[in-house]
Amino acid sequence: MTLIKLQNISRRYVMGSETIHALRDVSLEIDRAEYVAIMGPSGSGKSTLMNLLGCLDTPSSGTFQLNGALVSEMDDNQLAEIRNREIGFVFQSFHLLPRSTALHNVELPLIYAGLAAEERRQLAIAALQHVGLGDRMYHKPNELSGGQRQRVAIARALVNNPSIMLADEPTGNLDSRTGEEIMILFDELYRKGNTIIVVTHEEDIARHARRVIRLRDGLIAADEKKAVHAHAPLVAQFAQS
């Protein structure tokens, strides 16, 4: 089932008298429960594509449908709503609130979604247990290792059961061993039916994905799929896992 559909997407930025063509007439489909890596050198358009997929930006031309909704026609308020409902973000620098516990950090998307306090708490606890941090939920970020902080960020990304987990250089601030542990966790999440999109410049990170899309000069230079791996059905809520 198609989850993401981009048709003839272009993104242009005007800088003074110069027009930068970050993306040029890109068409792309991503199915539900795919594991995709987006790669490309600096200036290739991969960050622009990530911002579009994450509903952080809108295209200059073309159409973008996410889970049946025409995102390319939405205003800022509608984009904010769909980001919170459909997309879980994982960033290189974690983006955790430093004075809040792991539990409160994971609860944040549920607060924005308007869930009651006890329901938020139970879902956040289940998400932290799911990523192996059930015994660290009352620790603050400065009391956690880099790998643990990224696990908190992953739990936060997944706690409201989004359509997509969008990860931007998720191992960029981690040593190689810890980075590999995080990628193994991504593998487990994929096998449970989550849709994962990783933006990276590292081949060993992209190797975990089942499909690699390579950008160059704002165009898709290659789109390579690996053999299909069977995995478990999508888990509707962490509380049920």
GIZI-V204649 format. One record per pair of residues at least 6 apart in sequence whose C-alpha atoms are under 7 Angstrom apart, sorted by sequence separation. I is the first residue (numbers start at 1). J is the second residue. D is the distance in whole Angstrom. If there is no record, write none. Layout:
I_J_D ; I_J_D
This chain:
13_19_6 ; 14_20_6 ; 40_46_6 ; 51_57_6 ; 52_58_6 ; 64_70_6 ; 65_71_6 ; 128_134_5 ; 190_196_7 ; 200_206_7 ; 206_212_7 ; 214_220_6 ; 215_221_5 ; 235_241_7 ; 12_19_7 ; 13_20_5 ; 39_46_7 ; 52_59_7 ; 64_71_6 ; 213_220_7 ; 214_221_6 ; 12_20_5 ; 13_21_7 ; 38_46_7 ; 64_72_5 ; 97_105_6 ; 141_149_6 ; 157_165_7 ; 171_179_5 ; 214_222_5 ; 12_21_5 ; 63_72_6 ; 96_105_6 ; 125_134_7 ; 128_137_7 ; 213_222_6 ; 214_223_6 ; 11_21_6 ; 12_22_6 ; 110_120_6 ; 213_223_4 ; 11_22_6 ; 212_223_6 ; 213_224_6 ; 11_23_5 ; 212_224_5 ; 10_23_5 ; 11_24_7 ; 59_72_7 ; 107_120_6 ; 211_224_6 ; 212_225_7 ; 10_24_5 ; 58_72_6 ; 107_121_7 ; 211_225_4 ; 9_24_7 ; 10_25_5 ; 210_225_6 ; 211_226_6 ; 9_25_5 ; 10_26_6 ; 210_226_5 ; 8_25_4 ; 9_26_5 ; 107_124_6 ; 8_26_5 ; 9_27_6 ; 106_124_6 ; 7_26_7 ; 8_27_5 ; 7_27_4 ; 131_151_6 ; 6_27_5 ; 7_28_7 ; 103_124_6 ; 6_28_5 ; 23_45_6 ; 103_125_7 ; 5_28_6 ; 6_29_6 ; 22_45_5 ; 5_29_5 ; 55_79_6 ; 128_152_7 ; 131_155_6 ; 4_29_5 ; 5_30_7 ; 84_109_7 ; 4_30_5 ; 22_48_7 ; 2_29_7 ; 3_30_6 ; 4_31_7 ; 128_155_6 ; 147_174_7 ; 2_30_6 ; 3_31_5 ; 55_83_6 ; 127_155_5 ; 146_174_6 ; 2_31_4 ; 3_32_5 ; 54_83_7 ; 1_31_5 ; 2_32_6 ; 165_195_6 ; 166_196_6 ; 167_197_6 ; 168_198_6 ; 169_199_6 ; 1_32_6 ; 147_178_6 ; 164_195_5 ; 165_196_5 ; 166_197_5 ; 167_198_5 ; 168_199_5 ; 169_200_5 ; 127_159_6 ; 163_195_7 ; 164_196_6 ; 165_197_6 ; 166_198_6 ; 167_199_6 ; 168_200_7 ; 54_87_7 ; 103_137_5 ; 102_137_5 ; 103_138_6 ; 124_159_6 ; 101_137_7 ; 102_138_6 ; 123_159_6 ; 101_138_5 ; 102_139_6 ; 101_139_5 ; 102_140_6 ; 193_231_7 ; 101_140_4 ; 102_141_7 ; 192_231_6 ; 193_232_6 ; 100_140_6 ; 191_231_4 ; 192_232_5 ; 193_233_5 ; 194_234_6 ; 99_140_6 ; 191_232_6 ; 192_233_6 ; 193_234_4 ; 98_140_7 ; 192_234_6 ; 193_235_7 ; 98_141_6 ; 192_235_7 ; 106_152_7 ; 11_59_5 ; 12_60_6 ; 10_59_6 ; 11_60_5 ; 106_155_6 ; 107_156_7 ; 9_59_6 ; 10_60_6 ; 11_61_7 ; 102_152_6 ; 106_156_4 ; 110_160_7 ; 10_61_5 ; 105_156_7 ; 109_160_7 ; 9_61_6 ; 10_62_6 ; 9_62_4 ; 106_159_7 ; 8_62_5 ; 9_63_6 ; 7_62_6 ; 8_63_7 ; 94_149_7 ; 7_63_5 ; 94_150_6 ; 6_63_6 ; 7_64_7 ; 6_64_5 ; 5_64_6 ; 6_65_7 ; 94_153_6 ; 5_65_5 ; 4_65_6 ; 5_66_7 ; 4_66_5 ; 3_66_6 ; 4_67_6 ; 90_153_6 ; 3_67_5 ; 90_154_6 ; 90_157_6 ; 89_157_5 ; 88_157_4 ; 88_158_6 ; 88_162_6 ; 87_162_5 ; 161_236_7 ; 86_162_4 ; 87_163_6 ; 88_164_6 ; 89_165_6 ; 90_166_6 ; 91_167_6 ; 92_168_6 ; 161_237_6 ; 85_162_6 ; 86_163_5 ; 87_164_5 ; 88_165_5 ; 89_166_5 ; 90_167_4 ; 91_168_5 ; 92_169_5 ; 86_164_6 ; 87_165_6 ; 88_166_6 ; 89_167_6 ; 90_168_6 ; 91_169_7 ; 92_170_5 ; 87_166_7 ; 91_170_6 ; 92_171_6 ; 90_170_6 ; 92_172_5 ; 93_173_7 ; 92_173_6 ; 127_238_6 ; 126_238_6 ; 126_239_6 ; 123_238_6 ; 123_239_6 ; 35_190_7 ; 33_190_7 ; 33_193_5 ; 35_195_6 ; 36_196_6 ; 37_197_6 ; 38_198_6 ; 39_199_6 ; 41_201_7 ; 33_194_5 ; 34_195_5 ; 35_196_5 ; 36_197_5 ; 37_198_5 ; 38_199_5 ; 39_200_6 ; 40_201_6 ; 33_195_4 ; 34_196_6 ; 35_197_6 ; 36_198_6 ; 37_199_6 ; 38_200_6 ; 39_201_5 ; 32_195_6 ; 37_200_7 ; 37_206_5 ; 46_215_6 ; 45_215_7 ; 44_215_6 ; 37_209_6 ; 44_216_4 ; 45_217_7 ; 36_209_5 ; 44_217_5 ; 45_218_5 ; 35_209_5 ; 36_210_6 ; 37_211_6 ; 38_212_6 ; 39_213_6 ; 40_214_5 ; 43_217_7 ; 44_218_5 ; 35_210_5 ; 36_211_5 ; 37_212_5 ; 38_213_5 ; 39_214_5 ; 40_215_5 ; 35_211_6 ; 36_212_6 ; 37_213_6 ; 38_214_6 ; 39_215_6 ; 40_216_6 ; 26_219_6 ; 24_218_5 ; 26_220_7 ; 23_218_4 ; 24_219_6 ; 22_218_5 ; 23_219_6 ; 21_218_7
